[in-house]
Amino acid sequence: MNALLQGHTASNLRPAAPVGALLQVDKVSLEYCTPQRVVRATHEVSFEVDPADRFVLLGPSGCGKSTLLKAVAGFIAPRAGEIRLDGERVSRPGPDRIVVFQEFDQLPPWKTVKQNVMFPLLASRTLSGGMKARVAIARALAMQPKILLMDEPFAALDALTRRRMQEELLALWEEVRFTLLFVTHSIEEALVVGNRILLLSPHPGRVRAEVNSHQFDLHSLGGIAFQQAAQRIHGLLFDEPPERVPLDLRFQDIRLSC
């Protein structure tokens, strides 16, 4: 992946750090229309992402986490609340927010219709799923965005390739220290990838809690503390009333129970 970023040093890929939070999501409620009715995807969700954060949105299917990511990208306007990036209100897509979706055969806008039609056929003969993921991430970072948005980017990969891509993503972050907003429904992946995790309730998505997970990485897998943290997060997601519990207290409880 680093070879694909040749010519872009860590210093010129890293966005200029603003004063305070880079991304502010303030009481954002999102809705979308179905043929039958209007559906509320999230309800008054608030959080902040600081420069160089690896911030994860975690929740079950249908909690609105992908819809929230699209709103940050500027594809969806909030029904209520506001999203600000570097102090400016988000009202439309922009090159300061690059999205990497699950599907890596996205249509490059600089290609003709024929080239876009042919691209998946050519890529499927030459690139594996992992290679496509590497290209997608490298292409996104080459745009030098203020924040990289990733919507379950490794969900379609096999377990071994997924683990390898998590390793490469973290290694690249250590080198470049870009700001990441990452969506997943996997508790394990959230603990590995993120240094902060926002837990969203089942539909409609509301904030359950925010977890500081910087102490975990790929080497933590299988450890007692890691497994207990995963169990605690599961409880916060599904079993306990939605509230913001103090971060230190939550993980102090986990350490004391070891």
N, C-alpha and C positions, 0 to 999 in steps of 0.2 A: 504494500500500500504506500509506503514511504517513497518508493520510486515514482509512483504516479503523482506525487506531490512535489517532485523535483522542481526547484526554482521558487518554491514558496517556503520561506523560512518560518520558524516558530514565531519570530517577532512580527512579520507582516501578516501572518494568519490570525494572530491574536487580536480581538477587537479592543479598541481603546476603552479602558475601564471608566465607567461613569461614576459619579458620586452616588452612593447608595445602590439600591437594587437596579439591575439591568432591565428585568421584566417585572411588571406589576399587573396582576390580574385581580380586579377589585369587584367583588360581589357580582360575578358574571353568571347570568342565566341564559341558557341557549335553548332554542326550539327548532324543530324541523317538522315539515308537513308530510303526512302520509295521505293516501286516497281517502281514508276514513276520518282523520282528525289531526290536530296539531299536537305534537309530542314534546314535552319538556325534557331535554337531554340532561341539563345540569341546573342546579338551583343555588344561586348566590355563592358561587365558588370564589374563594380568595386565596392567593398565595403570591410570593415574591421569589424571583430567581436572581441570585447574585452573579457577578462575573466569574467565570470558570467553574460554576456549579455543574454537577451532574445531577439534575433534578428529574425525578421519575414520577410520573402519574400512574398509579397502580389501582386497579379495581376490576371487578368482574365484567364480563361481557354485558354491554348495554348500559354501563354507568356514565357514558358520555365522555370518556377520556379522549377518544380519537376526535370527536366533535370539538372538544376543547382545544386540542392541538390545531385543528383546522381554523378555529377562531383566532388563535395566536398567529397563525400564518396569514390571516386576513381574508380567508376564503368565505367565512361566515360572520355575519354581524351579530353581536350579542342582542338578545331581547331586552336585557337590562344589565347594568354594570358597564365597566370600561376596562380595556386592555391597553397598557402603555409600554412601549419599548424605548429605553433610553430617554424617558420623559415625554415621548411623543405618542399621541393616541394612535392606535392601530386601526386603520379604516380600510385598508386594501392590501393585497400581496405586495411584497417588495424583496429586493435582492439581499436585504439585511436579515431575512428569515428564509433559510433553505430547508425544504422538507425531504426526507428520505422515507418513502412508504415501504410496505411489505413487498410490493411488486417493483422489481428493479428494471424491468423493460419499459420504463416510462418514455414518453415521446419527446425526444430532444427537439426544441422549437426551431433550431437552425437547420434541421433536415427537411427535405421535401416530403410530400405525402408518400411517394413511392419508397423513398429511403426509410421512412418510419415504418411502412408496412414490411419491408424486407429486414429491418433490424432484428426483430425477435427471432426470425429464421436463421440469420447469420450468427447471432449471439448464442443461440441454443446449441450450435455445432461447435463453438469454440470456447464458451465460458460456462463453468459450473455455477451453481447457486452461490457458493462462497466467493467466487471470482466476481460475479455480478454485484454482490454486496460490497466488495472492496472498491470496485469502480464507482459505485453510487456514492459511497462515503467520500472517496477522494475527489470526485467531481463536485460534490457539495461544498467541501472545505476549500477547494480551489477558488470558489466564488467569494471567499473571505466574509462570510456572514457574521453578524453580531451574535446570532444564536442558531445552533443546528437543531432542527426538529426531526425526531425519529419516531415513526408510528409503527411499533412492533416490527422492526426491520428484519429480525432474525427468526420470526415465527414460522416461516415456511421451510427453514433449513433443517437438516437432520441434526441429531443431538450433538455429534462430534463437531460438525461444521459450525453449529451455533456457538459451542463453547470456544472454538478457535476465533470466531468473529468477536466474541466478547473480550477475549484476550487482546486482540488487535485494536479494538476500539479503546480499551483502557490504556494500552501502550501508546497509542497515538495521542490520547488526552494528556498523558504524562509529558509528552514532548511538546505539544502545542498549547495545552490548557485552554481549549475552546469552551464556550458555554453550551451546555447540552440540555434539551428538554426531551425526555425519552418516555414513550408510552409502552406499557406492557401489562399483561394480565397474569404474569408469572411472578410469584413472590420471590422465588429463588433468583430470577434474573434481576429483579428490582434491587435486592440486597447486594448483588455482585456489581451491577453497573452504577448504581446511584450512590451519592453521598448524602442525599436528602430524598425522602419519599413522601409524597402526598397520597393518602389513602382516601379513595372515593367510595361512597356507599353504593349499593345496587340502585337501579333506576328509580327516580332521577338522581344523578350524581350530586352528592353533597359531601363536604369535607368531613371525614371521620376523624382524622388525626394527621399529624406530620411527624415523621420519624427521621432521626439523625442516624445514618447507616454508614458513616465514613470508616468505621472500624472493620468492616467486612470487605473481602475481595475474593478472587477465585480460590485462593489458598484456604479460605474459611469453610468451604463446602464440606459437609459431613461433620463439622465440629459441633460440640454440644451447644455452645453459645449461638451459633448460626441457626441450628435447628430450633432452639427455643425462641429466638427472635422471629423466625418464620411462623411458629405457632402463635406467638403473641400478635403478630400482624394479622393472621387469619382471624383471631378473636376480635381484634379491633375492626376488621372489615365487616364481619358478619354477626358477631354475637353481642357487642357492646353498644350502648347508645352513642350517637355521634357527638363528639366533643373534642376539643383540642386539649389533650393531656400533656403536661410538661414533659419535654423530651427526656431530660436527664432522669426524671422519676421513672419513666417507662423502662428504660434500659437498666436503671439501677435495680428495679424489681427483677429483671431477667438475670442479672449477675448474682443477686442474692439467692435466687432459686437454684443456682448451679450446684 
